[in-house]
Amino acid sequence: MTSKQRAYLKSLAMTMDPILQIGKSSLTPEFTNSVAEALAARELIKINVLQNCSDDPRTLAEVLAERTRSHVVQVIGKKIILYKEGKDEKKKIELPR
């Protein structure tokens, strides 16, 4: 992913609300499945890491990206933005070249 594409995805994610939250139980298999389903439906998602989660958000983002075969767009504070290219042509996000 190029820096231009990453910047475009960051701009799209800026107005989004987090749709998932990571709590004290951290990354369970069920949570990973929820992330994979959300990525399949939306391509670009924002995840909030709650205060009671003791894990590092950057580490969580890398693990989630690896498990869901997605890209980490940005980790800022306790927010994680992930992108995975979708298969549905109608809902696809057009990335700049």
C-alpha positions as CSV (number, residue, x, y, z in Angstrom):
1,M,0.0,0.0,0.0
2,T,1.4,3.4,-1.0
3,S,1.5,6.4,1.2
4,K,-0.9,8.2,-1.1
5,Q,-3.4,5.3,-0.7
6,R,-2.8,5.2,3.1
7,A,-3.5,9.0,3.3
8,Y,-6.7,8.6,1.3
9,L,-7.9,5.9,3.7
10,K,-7.0,8.0,6.7
11,S,-9.1,10.8,5.3
12,L,-12.1,8.5,4.8
13,A,-11.7,7.0,8.3
14,M,-11.5,10.4,10.0
15,T,-15.3,10.9,9.9
16,M,-16.1,7.3,10.9
17,D,-17.2,6.1,14.3
18,P,-15.5,3.0,15.8
19,I,-17.7,-0.1,15.2
20,L,-15.8,-2.5,17.5
21,Q,-14.2,-2.2,20.9
22,I,-11.4,-4.2,22.4
23,G,-11.8,-4.7,26.2
24,K,-10.0,-6.5,29.0
25,S,-10.4,-9.9,27.3
26,S,-8.3,-8.6,24.5
27,L,-8.2,-10.6,21.2
28,T,-10.4,-13.6,21.5
29,P,-11.1,-15.8,18.5
30,E,-14.7,-14.5,18.5
31,F,-13.5,-10.9,18.3
32,T,-11.1,-11.8,15.4
33,N,-14.1,-13.3,13.6
34,S,-16.1,-10.1,14.2
35,V,-13.3,-8.1,12.7
36,A,-13.1,-10.3,9.7
37,E,-16.8,-10.1,9.1
38,A,-16.8,-6.3,9.5
39,L,-13.9,-6.0,7.0
40,A,-15.8,-8.2,4.5
41,A,-18.9,-5.9,4.8
42,R,-17.2,-2.5,4.9
43,E,-13.5,-2.8,3.7
44,L,-12.5,0.0,6.1
45,I,-13.2,-0.2,9.9
46,K,-12.2,1.7,13.0
47,I,-11.7,-0.1,16.3
48,N,-11.6,1.5,19.8
49,V,-9.2,0.0,22.4
50,L,-10.8,0.6,25.8
51,Q,-9.0,1.8,28.9
52,N,-9.2,-1.6,30.7
53,C,-7.3,-3.3,27.9
54,S,-3.7,-3.6,29.0
55,D,-2.2,-4.5,25.6
56,D,-0.5,-2.1,23.3
57,P,-2.8,-0.8,20.5
58,R,0.0,-1.1,17.9
59,T,0.6,-4.7,18.8
60,L,-3.1,-5.5,18.7
61,A,-3.4,-3.9,15.3
62,E,-0.5,-5.9,13.9
63,V,-1.9,-9.2,15.2
64,L,-5.4,-8.4,13.9
65,A,-4.0,-7.5,10.5
66,E,-2.1,-10.7,10.3
67,R,-5.0,-12.8,11.4
68,T,-7.5,-11.2,9.1
69,R,-5.1,-10.6,6.2
70,S,-5.7,-6.9,6.2
71,H,-3.6,-3.7,6.3
72,V,-3.1,-1.4,9.3
73,V,-3.9,2.0,8.0
74,Q,-3.2,3.9,11.2
75,V,-3.0,3.5,14.9
76,I,-3.5,6.8,16.7
77,G,-3.9,6.8,20.5
78,K,-6.3,4.0,21.3
79,K,-7.9,3.9,17.8
80,I,-7.0,1.3,15.1
81,I,-8.0,1.7,11.5
82,L,-7.8,-1.5,9.3
83,Y,-8.4,-1.9,5.6
84,K,-9.0,-5.0,3.5
85,E,-9.9,-4.9,-0.1
86,G,-13.4,-6.3,-0.7
87,K,-14.7,-8.6,-3.4
88,D,-18.0,-6.8,-4.1
89,E,-17.4,-4.4,-7.0
90,K,-20.4,-2.2,-6.1
91,K,-19.2,-1.3,-2.6
92,K,-15.5,-1.2,-3.4
93,I,-13.4,1.8,-2.2
94,E,-11.5,3.2,-5.2
95,L,-7.9,3.8,-4.1
96,P,-5.7,6.4,-5.8
97,R,-2.8,4.9,-7.9
